[in-house]
Amino acid sequence: MPASTDLYEVIGVSKSSSQQELRKAYLKLAHKYHPDKTGGDKVAEDKLKEINAAYDILKNPDKRKQYDQFGNTDGQPFGGFGQGFGGNAGESPFGDLFDTLFGQGGGRQGRRGANRAQPGHDLEYELSITLKEVSEGCKKTISFSRPETCSNCNGSGASKGSSPKTCPQCRGAGQVRVAHGVFSMSQTCPQCRGAGQVISNPCRSCSGTGQVHGKRELNIDIPAGVESGNRLRVTGEGEAGRSNGPRGDLYIRINVRSHDFFERAGTDLICVVPITFTQAALGATVRVPTISGMAELKVPAKTQSGTQLRLRGHGLPDMRGYRQGDQLVLIRLETPVKLSRRQRELLEEFEELCNNRTYPDNNSFKNDLNKSKKK
């Protein structure tokens, strides 16, 4: 690295950055230029060497102070690549770093062994319910398949009278290190395929996997007010863990089926109700559907098509139980069809008796249209 190189520019931070900010920026760059990400690109390899050499100076408070004052730490711009990390010549300085970033290899995490207890995976179940069930809450019985611990081998994967052996190649780590020049990277052990152990006599029931598929039936309480897309968590009802690990969880994804009359808007329900010309003009009390049954709705005289009326408390409950929504009734004025001769005569007579005050909106529209034409 040239002596004129600014270490802070290499890491991408300012001189006033804290040690925590410095480390965060460094880890981001180290992850970006890691050989597993770059495919062993030579330029990226050189860049990573530069980044690590700079960070080795700045992470040490004493060296950083000396660098800020004099521009170096020991009379040289930087120590040699191997010495700069306190490592021996020919030894990869990145082992602990890569283990920290990727959780791989012969570092601390890899040495714990791949055959330790592992929690089971979570499962998801999609459940369809009706809007009526949403309004009241309900109980549902669901049935699904999930991996269970094999009872014949108790999850070991080995047949009775035998047991798994520690993998001789990775010594139970599940991964092995492979040297690529100055770098040392980890990969899945080819002999045990990451299990950390080998089974010479596999269990016939589970074919050495330690798990079999089983059926599970559960009674589930669905709270009132749920919405499509909500996920309800049932702890400990997911896949069985391996090596006596805990079970995963079951997530129930709710799908609310569409309704013939209602559209949902949060806790409110929207319903379109057609009424007659005379009901709209004179006012009336009409019966309308609600989620809990029929109800009476008072329609005021002179109601126009598109008017929204409200039935308070006839919507859906809030899932947390804080409030009850309303039902919004959208009025749609229905034009009469298939008129008899007498009905037509009466409507024609009614039209002759109408004036500008009978249809104020229509009259206003005509006036505005005439004004527009004159401009």
C-alpha contacts under 8 A as a table, 3 or more apart, distances in Angstrom:
res1	aa1	res2	aa2	distance
1	M	5	T	6.98
1	M	50	E	6.59
1	M	77	P	7.87
1	M	78	F	7.48
2	P	5	T	5.54
2	P	77	P	7.40
3	A	76	Q	7.97
3	A	77	P	4.86
3	A	78	F	7.71
5	T	9	E	7.91
5	T	10	V	7.73
6	D	9	E	5.31
6	D	10	V	6.47
7	L	10	V	5.03
7	L	11	I	6.52
7	L	54	A	5.27
7	L	55	Y	7.70
7	L	58	L	7.69
8	Y	11	I	5.27
8	Y	12	G	5.91
8	Y	13	V	5.39
8	Y	14	S	6.00
8	Y	15	K	6.24
8	Y	54	A	7.81
9	E	12	G	4.72
9	E	13	V	6.25
9	E	14	S	7.43
10	V	50	E	7.44
10	V	51	I	6.12
10	V	54	A	6.89
11	I	22	L	7.42
11	I	25	A	6.45
11	I	26	Y	5.91
11	I	29	L	7.55
11	I	51	I	6.27
11	I	54	A	7.21
11	I	55	Y	7.19
12	G	25	A	6.90
13	V	17	S	6.36
13	V	21	E	7.81
13	V	22	L	6.67
13	V	25	A	7.23
14	S	17	S	5.41
17	S	21	E	5.93
17	S	22	L	6.33
18	S	21	E	5.17
18	S	22	L	6.15
19	Q	22	L	4.91
19	Q	23	R	6.11
19	Q	59	K	6.88
20	Q	23	R	5.17
20	Q	24	K	6.16
21	E	24	K	5.12
21	E	25	A	6.22
22	L	25	A	5.33
22	L	26	Y	6.14
22	L	59	K	7.71
23	R	26	Y	4.99
23	R	27	L	6.12
23	R	59	K	7.59
24	K	27	L	5.36
24	K	28	K	6.34
25	A	28	K	5.21
25	A	29	L	6.42
26	Y	29	L	5.23
26	Y	30	A	6.05
26	Y	51	I	7.42
26	Y	55	Y	7.00
27	L	30	A	4.98
27	L	31	H	6.01
27	L	101	L	7.60
28	K	31	H	5.25
28	K	32	K	6.25
29	L	32	K	4.90
29	L	33	Y	6.18
29	L	48	L	7.93
29	L	51	I	7.63
30	A	33	Y	5.36
30	A	34	H	5.81
30	A	48	L	6.51
30	A	51	I	7.45
30	A	52	N	7.84
31	H	34	H	5.22
31	H	37	K	7.67
31	H	101	L	6.87
32	K	37	K	6.66
32	K	38	T	7.89
33	Y	37	K	6.50
33	Y	38	T	6.22
33	Y	44	A	5.58
33	Y	45	E	7.08
33	Y	47	K	7.29
33	Y	48	L	5.88
34	H	37	K	5.35
34	H	38	T	6.36
34	H	44	A	7.84
34	H	45	E	7.78
34	H	48	L	7.29
35	P	38	T	4.97
35	P	39	G	5.40
35	P	40	G	4.83
35	P	41	D	7.22
35	P	44	A	7.69
35	P	45	E	7.04
36	D	39	G	5.61
36	D	40	G	7.16
38	T	41	D	5.62
38	T	44	A	6.76
40	G	44	A	7.45
40	G	45	E	6.82
41	D	44	A	5.31
41	D	45	E	6.16
42	K	45	E	4.92
42	K	46	D	6.27
43	V	46	D	5.21
43	V	47	K	6.17
44	A	47	K	4.91
44	A	48	L	6.10
45	E	48	L	5.17
45	E	49	K	6.35
46	D	49	K	5.07
46	D	50	E	6.31
47	K	50	E	5.08
47	K	51	I	6.20
48	L	51	I	4.99
48	L	52	N	6.08
49	K	52	N	5.27
49	K	53	A	6.08
49	K	81	F	7.68
50	E	53	A	5.19
50	E	54	A	6.19
51	I	54	A	5.23
51	I	55	Y	6.15
52	N	55	Y	5.05
52	N	56	D	6.01
53	A	56	D	5.18
53	A	57	I	6.77
53	A	78	F	7.51
53	A	81	F	7.01
53	A	84	G	6.24
53	A	85	F	7.49
54	A	57	I	5.45
54	A	58	L	6.43
55	Y	58	L	5.01
55	Y	59	K	5.66
56	D	59	K	5.66
56	D	60	N	6.94
56	D	84	G	6.63
56	D	85	F	6.41
57	I	60	N	5.90
57	I	63	K	5.66
57	I	64	R	5.99
57	I	67	Y	7.88
57	I	73	T	7.77
58	L	61	P	6.82
58	L	63	K	6.53
58	L	64	R	4.66
59	K	63	K	7.92
59	K	64	R	7.00
60	N	63	K	5.30
60	N	64	R	5.90
61	P	64	R	5.02
61	P	65	K	6.05
62	D	65	K	5.15
62	D	66	Q	6.28
63	K	66	Q	5.10
63	K	67	Y	6.02
63	K	73	T	5.65
64	R	67	Y	4.99
64	R	68	D	6.07
64	R	73	T	7.86
65	K	68	D	5.13
65	K	69	Q	6.34
66	Q	69	Q	5.14
66	Q	70	F	5.86
66	Q	71	G	7.17
66	Q	72	N	6.59
66	Q	73	T	5.60
67	Y	70	F	5.26
67	Y	71	G	4.36
67	Y	72	N	4.57
67	Y	73	T	5.56
68	D	71	G	5.87
68	D	72	N	7.92
70	F	73	T	7.52
71	G	77	P	7.43
72	N	75	G	6.10
72	N	76	Q	6.10
72	N	77	P	5.23
72	N	78	F	7.04
73	T	76	Q	6.94
73	T	77	P	7.41
73	T	78	F	7.51
74	D	77	P	7.75
74	D	78	F	7.83
76	Q	79	G	6.76
78	F	84	G	7.23
79	G	83	Q	6.03
79	G	84	G	5.08
80	G	83	Q	5.11
80	G	84	G	5.58
81	F	84	G	5.18
81	F	85	F	7.18
82	G	85	F	5.93
82	G	86	G	6.87
82	G	87	G	5.60
82	G	88	N	6.21
82	G	89	A	5.54
82	G	90	G	7.46
82	G	91	E	7.57
82	G	93	P	7.15
83	Q	86	G	5.03
83	Q	87	G	5.83
83	Q	88	N	7.00
83	Q	89	A	7.56
84	G	87	G	7.61
85	F	93	P	6.30
87	G	91	E	6.50
87	G	92	S	7.68
87	G	93	P	6.18
88	N	91	E	5.46
90	G	182	V	6.78
91	E	182	V	7.13
92	S	95	G	6.47
92	S	182	V	5.56
92	S	183	F	5.49
92	S	184	S	6.01
93	P	96	D	7.79
93	P	183	F	7.89
94	F	97	L	5.10
94	F	98	F	5.92
94	F	183	F	7.06
94	F	184	S	7.30
95	G	98	F	5.42
95	G	99	D	6.23
95	G	106	G	7.89
95	G	107	G	6.74
95	G	184	S	6.75
95	G	185	M	7.68
96	D	99	D	5.03
96	D	100	T	6.12
96	D	107	G	5.97
97	L	100	T	5.10
97	L	101	L	6.24
98	F	101	L	5.02
98	F	102	F	5.72
98	F	103	G	7.21
98	F	104	Q	7.06
98	F	185	M	7.83
99	D	102	F	5.33
99	D	103	G	4.54
99	D	104	Q	4.95
99	D	105	G	6.42
99	D	106	G	7.83
99	D	107	G	5.58
99	D	108	R	7.48
99	D	109	Q	7.08
99	D	110	G	7.87
100	T	103	G	5.66
100	T	104	Q	7.99
103	G	107	G	7.97
103	G	109	Q	6.03
103	G	110	G	6.99
104	Q	107	G	6.91
104	Q	109	Q	6.84
104	Q	110	G	5.64
104	Q	175	Q	7.27
104	Q	186	S	5.94
104	Q	187	Q	7.71
105	G	109	Q	7.65
105	G	110	G	5.07
105	G	111	R	7.76
105	G	173	A	7.70
105	G	175	Q	5.58
105	G	176	V	6.01
105	G	177	R	5.94
105	G	185	M	7.11
105	G	186	S	4.59
105	G	187	Q	7.05
106	G	109	Q	7.50
106	G	110	G	5.03
106	G	111	R	5.69
106	G	173	A	7.31
106	G	175	Q	7.40
106	G	176	V	7.01
106	G	177	R	6.84
106	G	186	S	7.63
107	G	110	G	5.34
107	G	111	R	6.16
108	R	111	R	5.33
108	R	112	R	6.76
109	Q	112	R	5.61
109	Q	113	G	7.87
110	G	113	G	6.02
110	G	114	A	7.39
110	G	173	A	5.36
110	G	174	G	7.44
110	G	175	Q	7.07
111	R	172	G	7.75
111	R	173	A	5.35
112	R	116	R	7.55
112	R	173	A	6.65
113	G	116	R	6.09
113	G	172	G	5.07
113	G	173	A	4.15
113	G	174	G	6.57
113	G	196	G	6.34
114	A	172	G	6.25
114	A	173	A	5.28
114	A	174	G	5.09
114	A	194	G	6.63
114	A	195	A	5.53
114	A	196	G	4.98
115	N	118	Q	7.97
115	N	172	G	7.00
115	N	173	A	7.95
115	N	174	G	7.91
115	N	195	A	5.93
115	N	196	G	5.54
115	N	197	Q	6.93
115	N	243	S	6.96
116	R	243	S	6.33
117	A	241	G	7.34
117	A	242	R	5.81
117	A	243	S	4.54
117	A	244	N	5.61
117	A	245	G	4.43
118	Q	241	G	5.58
118	Q	242	R	5.12
118	Q	243	S	6.44
118	Q	244	N	7.42
118	Q	245	G	4.67
118	Q	246	P	7.20
119	P	240	A	7.36
119	P	241	G	4.40
119	P	242	R	6.54
119	P	245	G	4.67
119	P	246	P	4.78
119	P	247	R	5.73
119	P	248	G	6.19
120	G	238	G	6.78
120	G	239	E	4.78
120	G	240	A	4.88
120	G	241	G	3.78
120	G	242	R	6.74
120	G	245	G	6.94
120	G	246	P	6.30
120	G	247	R	4.74
120	G	248	G	4.48
121	H	238	G	6.36
121	H	239	E	5.29
121	H	240	A	7.56
121	H	241	G	7.48
121	H	247	R	7.33
121	H	248	G	4.89
121	H	249	D	7.34
122	D	238	G	4.96
122	D	239	E	6.28
122	D	248	G	4.57
122	D	249	D	4.70
122	D	250	L	5.71
122	D	251	Y	7.34
123	L	238	G	5.17
123	L	239	E	6.86
123	L	248	G	7.38
123	L	249	D	6.36
123	L	250	L	4.79
123	L	251	Y	6.06
124	E	250	L	5.74
124	E	251	Y	4.63
124	E	252	I	5.71
124	E	253	R	6.85
125	Y	144	F	7.96
125	Y	250	L	7.39
125	Y	251	Y	6.24
125	Y	252	I	4.78
125	Y	253	R	5.98
126	E	252	I	5.77
126	E	253	R	4.70
126	E	254	I	6.06
126	E	255	N	6.96
127	L	252	I	6.59
127	L	253	R	6.08
127	L	254	I	5.20
127	L	255	N	5.93
128	S	254	I	6.13
128	S	255	N	4.61
128	S	256	V	5.69
128	S	257	R	6.45
129	I	133	E	6.34
129	I	134	V	7.28
129	I	254	I	7.41
129	I	255	N	6.36
129	I	256	V	5.11
129	I	257	R	6.08
130	T	133	E	5.16
130	T	134	V	6.43
130	T	256	V	5.68
130	T	257	R	5.33
130	T	258	S	7.52
130	T	259	H	7.69
131	L	134	V	4.88
131	L	135	S	6.34
131	L	256	V	6.38
131	L	257	R	6.76
131	L	258	S	7.43
131	L	259	H	6.77
131	L	291	I	7.83
132	K	135	S	5.16
132	K	136	E	6.65
132	K	291	I	6.24
132	K	292	S	7.67
133	E	136	E	5.34
133	E	137	G	5.28
133	E	138	C	5.76
133	E	224	A	7.27
134	V	137	G	5.36
134	V	138	C	7.60
134	V	223	P	7.53
134	V	224	A	5.01
134	V	225	G	5.26
134	V	226	V	6.06
134	V	227	E	7.83
134	V	256	V	7.82
134	V	316	L	7.43
135	S	224	A	5.54
135	S	225	G	6.07
135	S	291	I	7.49
135	S	315	G	7.84
135	S	316	L	5.19
135	S	317	P	6.37
136	E	223	P	7.86
136	E	224	A	5.19
136	E	225	G	7.81
137	G	221	D	7.68
137	G	222	I	5.52
137	G	223	P	4.71
137	G	224	A	3.81
137	G	225	G	7.26
138	C	221	D	6.10
138	C	222	I	5.21
138	C	223	P	6.75
138	C	224	A	7.37
139	K	219	N	6.84
139	K	220	I	5.58
139	K	221	D	4.60
139	K	222	I	5.87
140	K	219	N	5.70
140	K	220	I	5.11
140	K	221	D	6.49
140	K	222	I	7.28
141	T	217	E	6.88
141	T	218	L	5.55
141	T	219	N	4.42
141	T	220	I	6.06
142	I	217	E	5.62
142	I	218	L	5.40
142	I	219	N	6.52
142	I	220	I	7.39
143	S	215	K	6.98
143	S	216	R	5.59
143	S	217	E	4.34
143	S	218	L	6.50
144	F	215	K	5.77
144	F	216	R	5.45
144	F	217	E	6.62
145	S	213	H	6.50
145	S	214	G	5.55
145	S	215	K	4.58
145	S	216	R	6.08
146	R	213	H	5.53
146	R	214	G	5.63
146	R	215	K	6.54
146	R	216	R	7.24
146	R	238	G	7.12
146	R	239	E	5.77
147	P	211	Q	5.94
147	P	212	V	5.44
147	P	213	H	4.44
147	P	214	G	6.17
147	P	239	E	5.31
147	P	240	A	6.04
148	E	211	Q	5.35
148	E	212	V	5.31
148	E	213	H	5.79
148	E	214	G	6.08
148	E	239	E	6.66
148	E	240	A	5.24
149	T	154	N	6.38
149	T	155	G	5.16
149	T	210	G	6.14
149	T	211	Q	4.57
149	T	212	V	6.36
149	T	240	A	6.06
149	T	241	G	7.67
149	T	242	R	7.68
150	C	153	C	5.86
150	C	154	N	5.43
150	C	155	G	5.14
150	C	157	G	7.91
150	C	205	S	7.33
150	C	206	C	6.43
150	C	210	G	5.40
150	C	211	Q	4.68
150	C	212	V	5.54
151	S	154	N	4.94
151	S	155	G	7.08
152	N	155	G	7.93
152	N	159	S	7.64
152	N	160	K	7.43
152	N	203	C	7.52
152	N	205	S	6.93
153	C	156	S	5.54
153	C	157	G	5.92
153	C	158	A	6.08
153	C	159	S	6.03
153	C	160	K	6.34
153	C	203	C	6.51
153	C	210	G	6.86
154	N	157	G	7.74
154	N	210	G	7.11
155	G	209	T	7.62
155	G	210	G	3.93
155	G	211	Q	6.11
155	G	242	R	6.79
155	G	243	S	6.55
155	G	244	N	7.74
156	S	163	S	7.09
156	S	164	P	7.00
156	S	208	G	7.63
156	S	209	T	7.80
156	S	210	G	5.27
156	S	243	S	6.99
157	G	164	P	7.51
157	G	199	I	7.23
157	G	202	P	5.73
157	G	203	C	5.41
157	G	206	C	6.80
157	G	207	S	7.06
157	G	208	G	3.88
157	G	209	T	5.15
157	G	210	G	4.08
157	G	211	Q	7.71
158	A	162	S	5.94
158	A	163	S	5.29
158	A	164	P	6.11
158	A	199	I	6.09
158	A	200	S	7.72
158	A	201	N	5.79
158	A	202	P	4.40
158	A	203	C	4.74
158	A	208	G	5.91
158	A	210	G	7.76
159	S	162	S	5.77
159	S	163	S	7.30
159	S	201	N	5.97
159	S	202	P	5.28
159	S	203	C	3.92
159	S	204	R	6.90
159	S	208	G	7.98
160	K	163	S	7.82
160	K	203	C	7.34
162	S	201	N	6.96
163	S	199	I	7.12
164	P	197	Q	6.10
164	P	198	V	5.67
164	P	199	I	4.78
164	P	200	S	7.35
165	K	197	Q	5.35
165	K	198	V	5.39
165	K	199	I	6.43
166	T	171	R	6.02
166	T	172	G	5.31
166	T	196	G	6.25
166	T	197	Q	4.34
166	T	198	V	6.33
167	C	170	C	5.84
167	C	171	R	5.16
167	C	172	G	5.37
167	C	174	G	7.99
167	C	191	Q	7.40
167	C	192	C	6.34
167	C	196	G	5.47
167	C	197	Q	4.37
167	C	198	V	5.50
168	P	171	R	5.13
168	P	172	G	7.57
169	Q	176	V	7.76
169	Q	189	C	7.39
169	Q	191	Q	6.87
170	C	173	A	5.42
170	C	174	G	5.89
170	C	175	Q	5.90
170	C	176	V	5.61
170	C	189	C	6.30
170	C	196	G	6.81
171	R	174	G	7.69
171	R	196	G	6.86
172	G	195	A	7.58
172	G	196	G	3.84
172	G	197	Q	5.87
173	A	176	V	7.55
173	A	194	G	7.61
173	A	196	G	5.29
174	G	188	T	6.20
174	G	189	C	5.45
174	G	192	C	6.87
174	G	193	R	6.91
174	G	194	G	3.86
174	G	195	A	5.31
174	G	196	G	4.14
174	G	197	Q	7.72
175	Q	186	S	6.31
175	Q	187	Q	5.45
175	Q	188	T	4.45
175	Q	189	C	4.49
175	Q	194	G	5.99
175	Q	196	G	7.74
176	V	186	S	5.56
176	V	187	Q	5.64
176	V	188	T	6.37
176	V	189	C	5.44
177	R	184	S	6.29
177	R	185	M	5.42
177	R	186	S	4.37
177	R	187	Q	6.39
178	V	184	S	5.71
178	V	185	M	5.37
178	V	186	S	6.02
178	V	187	Q	7.23
179	A	182	V	7.34
179	A	183	F	5.96
179	A	184	S	4.39
179	A	185	M	6.33
180	H	183	F	5.11
180	H	184	S	5.92
180	H	185	M	7.42
181	G	184	S	7.60
188	T	193	R	6.00
188	T	194	G	5.26
189	C	192	C	5.87
189	C	193	R	5.20
189	C	194	G	5.35
189	C	196	G	7.96
190	P	193	R	5.11
190	P	194	G	7.52
191	Q	198	V	7.86
192	C	195	A	5.40
192	C	196	G	5.93
192	C	197	Q	5.91
192	C	198	V	5.69
193	R	196	G	7.71
195	A	198	V	7.55
199	I	202	P	5.80
199	I	208	G	7.18
202	P	207	S	5.86
202	P	208	G	4.42
203	C	206	C	5.80
203	C	207	S	5.34
203	C	208	G	5.08
203	C	210	G	7.81
204	R	207	S	5.00
204	R	208	G	7.14
205	S	208	G	7.98
205	S	212	V	7.53
206	C	209	T	5.51
206	C	210	G	5.73
206	C	211	Q	5.69
206	C	212	V	5.61
207	S	210	G	7.63
209	T	212	V	7.98
210	G	242	R	7.57
211	Q	240	A	8.00
222	I	226	V	7.72
223	P	226	V	6.44
223	P	319	M	6.90
224	A	317	P	6.50
224	A	318	D	7.57
224	A	319	M	5.90
225	G	267	T	7.43
225	G	316	L	6.16
225	G	317	P	5.14
225	G	318	D	5.26
225	G	319	M	4.29
225	G	320	R	7.98
226	V	230	N	6.56
226	V	254	I	7.49
226	V	319	M	5.89
227	E	230	N	5.64
227	E	254	I	6.71
227	E	255	N	7.27
227	E	256	V	6.58
228	S	253	R	7.71
228	S	254	I	5.11
228	S	255	N	4.46
228	S	256	V	5.20
229	G	253	R	5.97
229	G	254	I	5.48
229	G	255	N	6.35
230	N	253	R	5.78
230	N	254	I	5.43
231	R	251	Y	5.87
231	R	252	I	5.24
231	R	253	R	4.42
231	R	254	I	6.25
232	L	251	Y	5.48
232	L	252	I	4.95
232	L	253	R	6.54
232	L	254	I	7.83
233	R	249	D	6.86
233	R	250	L	5.85
233	R	251	Y	4.60
233	R	252	I	6.40
234	V	237	E	6.17
234	V	249	D	5.91
234	V	250	L	5.05
234	V	251	Y	6.22
234	V	252	I	7.76
235	T	238	G	7.71
235	T	248	G	7.33
235	T	249	D	4.71
235	T	250	L	6.39
236	G	246	P	7.56
236	G	247	R	5.13
236	G	248	G	5.43
236	G	249	D	4.72
236	G	250	L	7.00
237	E	247	R	6.64
237	E	248	G	6.36
237	E	249	D	5.02
237	E	250	L	5.10
238	G	247	R	5.74
238	G	248	G	4.23
238	G	249	D	4.24
238	G	250	L	4.73
239	E	247	R	5.57
239	E	248	G	5.33
239	E	249	D	7.44
240	A	245	G	7.52
240	A	246	P	6.77
240	A	247	R	4.53
240	A	248	G	6.67
241	G	244	N	6.10
241	G	245	G	4.30
241	G	246	P	5.06
241	G	247	R	4.98
241	G	248	G	7.11
242	R	245	G	5.14
242	R	246	P	7.91
258	S	263	E	7.77
259	H	262	F	5.54
259	H	263	E	7.12
261	F	271	C	5.94
261	F	272	V	7.48
261	F	289	P	7.91
262	F	269	L	6.00
262	F	270	I	5.43
262	F	271	C	5.06
263	E	269	L	5.70
263	E	270	I	5.04
263	E	271	C	6.68
264	R	267	T	7.14
264	R	268	D	6.10
264	R	269	L	4.78
264	R	270	I	6.28
265	A	268	D	5.09
265	A	269	L	5.99
265	A	270	I	7.26
266	G	269	L	7.87
267	T	315	G	5.98
267	T	316	L	4.73
267	T	317	P	6.12
267	T	318	D	6.20
267	T	324	Q	6.88
267	T	325	G	4.58
267	T	326	D	7.20
268	D	315	G	4.84
268	D	316	L	6.15
268	D	325	G	4.71
268	D	326	D	4.91
268	D	327	Q	5.61
268	D	328	L	7.07
269	L	314	H	7.88
269	L	315	G	5.30
269	L	316	L	7.22
269	L	325	G	7.58
269	L	326	D	6.47
269	L	327	Q	4.67
269	L	328	L	6.02
270	I	327	Q	5.82
270	I	328	L	4.73
270	I	329	V	6.00
270	I	330	L	7.30
271	C	327	Q	7.30
271	C	328	L	6.23
271	C	329	V	5.00
271	C	330	L	6.15
272	V	329	V	5.75
272	V	330	L	4.68
272	V	331	I	6.13
272	V	332	R	6.79
273	V	288	V	7.19
273	V	329	V	6.53
273	V	330	L	6.10
273	V	331	I	5.31
273	V	332	R	5.96
274	P	331	I	5.97
274	P	332	R	4.54
274	P	333	L	5.69
274	P	334	E	5.98
275	I	279	Q	6.35
275	I	280	A	6.76
275	I	331	I	6.98
275	I	332	R	6.30
275	I	333	L	5.36
275	I	334	E	5.97
276	T	279	Q	5.17
276	T	280	A	6.27
276	T	333	L	6.02
276	T	334	E	5.48
276	T	335	T	7.20
276	T	336	P	7.59
277	F	280	A	5.29
277	F	281	A	6.20
277	F	333	L	6.40
277	F	334	E	6.61
277	F	335	T	6.74
277	F	336	P	7.60
278	T	281	A	4.99
278	T	282	L	5.76
278	T	283	G	7.61
279	Q	282	L	5.42
279	Q	283	G	5.05
279	Q	284	A	5.31
279	Q	299	V	7.62
279	Q	301	A	7.53
280	A	283	G	5.43
280	A	284	A	7.34
280	A	299	V	7.11
280	A	300	P	7.36
280	A	301	A	5.95
280	A	302	K	5.71
280	A	303	T	5.00
280	A	304	Q	6.76
280	A	333	L	7.26
281	A	301	A	5.29
281	A	302	K	4.58
281	A	303	T	6.48
282	L	300	P	7.66
282	L	301	A	4.65
282	L	302	K	6.51
283	G	298	K	7.71
283	G	299	V	5.33
283	G	300	P	4.63
283	G	301	A	3.67
283	G	302	K	6.81
283	G	303	T	7.35
284	A	298	K	6.05
284	A	299	V	5.15
284	A	300	P	6.69
284	A	301	A	7.32
285	T	296	E	6.44
285	T	297	L	5.52
285	T	298	K	4.39
285	T	299	V	5.78
286	V	296	E	5.68
286	V	297	L	5.34
286	V	298	K	6.47
286	V	299	V	7.20
287	R	294	M	6.46
287	R	295	A	5.58
287	R	296	E	4.53
287	R	297	L	6.08
288	V	294	M	5.68
288	V	295	A	5.52
288	V	296	E	6.21
288	V	297	L	6.73
289	P	293	G	5.93
289	P	294	M	4.53
289	P	295	A	6.28
290	T	293	G	5.10
290	T	294	M	5.63
290	T	295	A	6.62
290	T	314	H	6.61
290	T	327	Q	7.52
291	I	314	H	7.15
291	I	315	G	7.41
292	S	314	H	7.77
297	L	311	L	7.56
299	V	303	T	6.99
300	P	303	T	5.88
303	T	307	T	6.76
304	Q	307	T	5.75
304	Q	331	I	7.58
304	Q	333	L	7.28
305	S	331	I	5.47
305	S	332	R	4.83
305	S	333	L	4.88
306	G	330	L	5.83
306	G	331	I	5.15
306	G	332	R	5.77
306	G	333	L	7.86
307	T	330	L	5.84
307	T	331	I	5.32
307	T	332	R	7.83
308	Q	328	L	6.44
308	Q	329	V	5.53
308	Q	330	L	4.59
308	Q	331	I	6.26
309	L	328	L	5.82
309	L	329	V	5.00
309	L	330	L	6.44
309	L	331	I	7.59
310	R	326	D	6.78
310	R	327	Q	5.83
310	R	328	L	4.71
310	R	329	V	5.99
311	L	314	H	5.95
311	L	326	D	5.78
311	L	327	Q	5.02
311	L	328	L	6.37
311	L	329	V	7.51
312	R	315	G	7.51
312	R	325	G	7.25
312	R	326	D	4.57
312	R	327	Q	6.39
313	G	316	L	7.97
313	G	324	Q	5.63
313	G	325	G	5.57
313	G	326	D	4.72
313	G	327	Q	7.16
314	H	324	Q	7.62
314	H	325	G	6.51
314	H	326	D	4.86
314	H	327	Q	5.14
315	G	324	Q	6.30
315	G	325	G	4.16
315	G	326	D	4.07
315	G	327	Q	4.90
316	L	324	Q	5.73
316	L	325	G	5.05
316	L	326	D	7.24
317	P	321	G	6.43
317	P	322	Y	7.78
317	P	323	R	6.00
317	P	324	Q	4.35
317	P	325	G	6.02
318	D	321	G	5.05
318	D	322	Y	5.80
318	D	323	R	5.45
318	D	324	Q	6.08
318	D	325	G	7.43
319	M	322	Y	7.71
321	G	324	Q	7.87
336	P	339	L	7.15
339	L	342	R	7.98
339	L	343	Q	5.74
339	L	344	R	6.02
340	S	343	Q	5.12
340	S	344	R	6.20
341	R	344	R	5.18
341	R	345	E	6.21
342	R	345	E	5.02
342	R	346	L	6.21
343	Q	346	L	5.12
343	Q	347	L	6.20
344	R	347	L	5.11
344	R	348	E	6.11
345	E	348	E	5.13
345	E	349	E	6.13
346	L	349	E	5.03
346	L	350	F	6.05
347	L	350	F	4.87
347	L	351	E	6.10
348	E	351	E	5.04
348	E	352	E	6.34
349	E	352	E	5.18
349	E	353	L	6.46
350	F	353	L	5.15
350	F	354	C	6.46
351	E	354	C	5.19
354	C	357	R	7.75
354	C	358	T	5.64
354	C	359	Y	7.87
355	N	358	T	5.37
355	N	359	Y	7.18
356	N	359	Y	5.71
356	N	360	P	5.89
356	N	363	N	5.81
357	R	360	P	5.29
359	Y	362	N	5.39
359	Y	363	N	6.22
360	P	363	N	5.08
360	P	364	S	6.03
361	D	364	S	5.07
361	D	365	F	6.13
362	N	365	F	5.16
362	N	366	K	6.38
363	N	366	K	5.21
363	N	367	N	6.33
364	S	367	N	5.14
364	S	368	D	6.23
365	F	368	D	5.19
365	F	369	L	6.13
366	K	369	L	5.02
366	K	370	N	6.21
367	N	370	N	5.18
367	N	371	K	6.29
368	D	371	K	5.13
368	D	372	S	6.19
369	L	372	S	5.08
369	L	373	K	6.38
370	N	373	K	5.19
370	N	374	K	6.52
371	K	374	K	5.30
371	K	375	K	6.69
372	S	375	K	5.46
